[in-house]
Amino acid sequence: MNFQRYVFSEPYFSWLLRGAVMTLVIAALTSVLSLVLGFAVGMLRASNKPALRAMGSVYVVVFRNLPLLPFLLFITFALPDITQMTLGITFPRGMEFGLLIFGISLNTSGYIADIFRSGMRAISQEQYNAGRVLGLRHRTIYWRIMFPQSLRIASPALGSRLMHNLKNSSIAIVLPLCVDRAEIMGQTARIAGQTFAWAEPLIFAACVYLCFALAINLAVRRFSTLSRLRIES
């Protein structure tokens, strides 16, 4: 194997570094959006109103059971044609990156909604009742008492799902992203297309994914420890 030639020489090393940065960007954007959507849907599923619970359940069933790759291919290739033929709306060029972020976020948020709901259910009802006795509002009890505890309880599972966002970014290799927005697997394929060398760039990409995943795992464990200490204090 010749890592010096196919990985650490220019322009290949710059391509791989750019791909690693875009991998982090995709993981960060999808994590933030999926957390927001997941918490919102989790609140719907934890609602006392049957209609809201039904809406949340439908969302979770749909997006948890749709395979991610066919779903991304559908919204990237088929959805623009459908909207153009039916509504006369044409997607702008470069929209594929936004659709990638949106598609991964929808898929992950379906899992996060259930994780968040499970974390809320793990908290005893007595804490809610105690808050009502003290005269606290329903919203205050959820956001100041129950939400921080549920977040700590769910943090290992949430970290696992966000790690999946990092790994799911590799699916972008099959999407028509421009070169500047290609993540590390896209840049690996770009190098292989020019040099016919797959092994060295793939090994480098695997090491990058491993380092990123270990960093996320460390951050989640640190967050869980700090939040536990804060609650106990």
JOFEN-V979648 format. One record per residue. N is the residue number from 0. RES is the residue in three letters. PSI is psi in whole degrees, -180 to 180 (none if undefined). Layout:
((N:RES:PSI) (N:RES:PSI))
//
This chain:
((0:MET:143) (1:ASN:81) (2:PHE:-33) (3:GLN:-35) (4:ARG:-42) (5:TYR:-6) (6:VAL:-53) (7:PHE:6) (8:SER:160) (9:GLU:146) (10:PRO:7) (11:TYR:-39) (12:PHE:-39) (13:SER:-39) (14:TRP:-44) (15:LEU:-39) (16:LEU:-42) (17:ARG:-40) (18:GLY:-38) (19:ALA:-40) (20:VAL:-44) (21:MET:-32) (22:THR:-44) (23:LEU:-40) (24:VAL:-46) (25:ILE:-44) (26:ALA:-42) (27:ALA:-47) (28:LEU:-45) (29:THR:-32) (30:SER:-46) (31:VAL:-48) (32:LEU:-41) (33:SER:-33) (34:LEU:-44) (35:VAL:-49) (36:LEU:-42) (37:GLY:-43) (38:PHE:-40) (39:ALA:-45) (40:VAL:-36) (41:GLY:-38) (42:MET:-37) (43:LEU:-43) (44:ARG:-24) (45:ALA:2) (46:SER:156) (47:ASN:-9) (48:LYS:125) (49:PRO:-37) (50:ALA:-42) (51:LEU:-40) (52:ARG:-39) (53:ALA:-42) (54:MET:-45) (55:GLY:-39) (56:SER:-41) (57:VAL:-44) (58:TYR:-48) (59:VAL:-45) (60:VAL:-43) (61:VAL:-55) (62:PHE:-17) (63:ARG:-25) (64:ASN:-6) (65:LEU:125) (66:PRO:137) (67:LEU:-45) (68:LEU:-52) (69:PRO:-35) (70:PHE:-44) (71:LEU:-40) (72:LEU:-37) (73:PHE:-51) (74:ILE:-19) (75:THR:-42) (76:PHE:-43) (77:ALA:-41) (78:LEU:-43) (79:PRO:-39) (80:ASP:-40) (81:ILE:-46) (82:THR:-34) (83:GLN:-40) (84:MET:-35) (85:THR:-39) (86:LEU:-10) (87:GLY:18) (88:ILE:127) (89:THR:126) (90:PHE:138) (91:PRO:159) (92:ARG:143) (93:GLY:4) (94:MET:-14) (95:GLU:-35) (96:PHE:-45) (97:GLY:-39) (98:LEU:-35) (99:LEU:-48) (100:ILE:-46) (101:PHE:-44) (102:GLY:-46) (103:ILE:-39) (104:SER:-41) (105:LEU:-43) (106:ASN:-48) (107:THR:-37) (108:SER:-28) (109:GLY:-38) (110:TYR:-41) (111:ILE:-35) (112:ALA:-44) (113:ASP:-36) (114:ILE:-44) (115:PHE:-42) (116:ARG:-39) (117:SER:-39) (118:GLY:-37) (119:MET:-39) (120:ARG:-21) (121:ALA:-14) (122:ILE:133) (123:SER:145) (124:GLN:-22) (125:GLU:-31) (126:GLN:-39) (127:TYR:-44) (128:ASN:-38) (129:ALA:-39) (130:GLY:-38) (131:ARG:-38) (132:VAL:-36) (133:LEU:-2) (134:GLY:14) (135:LEU:149) (136:ARG:160) (137:HIS:-45) (138:ARG:-40) (139:THR:-41) (140:ILE:-44) (141:TYR:-46) (142:TRP:-27) (143:ARG:-22) (144:ILE:-55) (145:MET:-40) (146:PHE:-48) (147:PRO:-38) (148:GLN:-42) (149:SER:-35) (150:LEU:-40) (151:ARG:-43) (152:ILE:-40) (153:ALA:-5) (154:SER:-39) (155:PRO:-43) (156:ALA:-38) (157:LEU:-42) (158:GLY:-38) (159:SER:-42) (160:ARG:-39) (161:LEU:-32) (162:MET:-34) (163:HIS:-34) (164:ASN:-42) (165:LEU:-47) (166:LYS:-34) (167:ASN:-18) (168:SER:-23) (169:SER:-19) (170:ILE:-21) (171:ALA:-13) (172:ILE:-25) (173:VAL:-2) (174:LEU:151) (175:PRO:62) (176:LEU:149) (177:CYS:162) (178:VAL:-39) (179:ASP:-21) (180:ARG:9) (181:ALA:133) (182:GLU:-171) (183:ILE:-31) (184:MET:-36) (185:GLY:-40) (186:GLN:-34) (187:THR:-45) (188:ALA:-35) (189:ARG:-44) (190:ILE:-45) (191:ALA:-34) (192:GLY:-26) (193:GLN:-31) (194:THR:-13) (195:PHE:20) (196:ALA:113) (197:TRP:-36) (198:ALA:-52) (199:GLU:-49) (200:PRO:-36) (201:LEU:-40) (202:ILE:-43) (203:PHE:-43) (204:ALA:-40) (205:ALA:-40) (206:CYS:-37) (207:VAL:-46) (208:TYR:-42) (209:LEU:-44) (210:CYS:-43) (211:PHE:-42) (212:ALA:-41) (213:LEU:-37) (214:ALA:-42) (215:ILE:-44) (216:ASN:-42) (217:LEU:-41) (218:ALA:-41) (219:VAL:-43) (220:ARG:-39) (221:ARG:-43) (222:PHE:-43) (223:SER:-41) (224:THR:-45) (225:LEU:-41) (226:SER:-35) (227:ARG:-43) (228:LEU:-37) (229:ARG:-42) (230:ILE:-41) (231:GLU:-28) (232:SER:none))
//
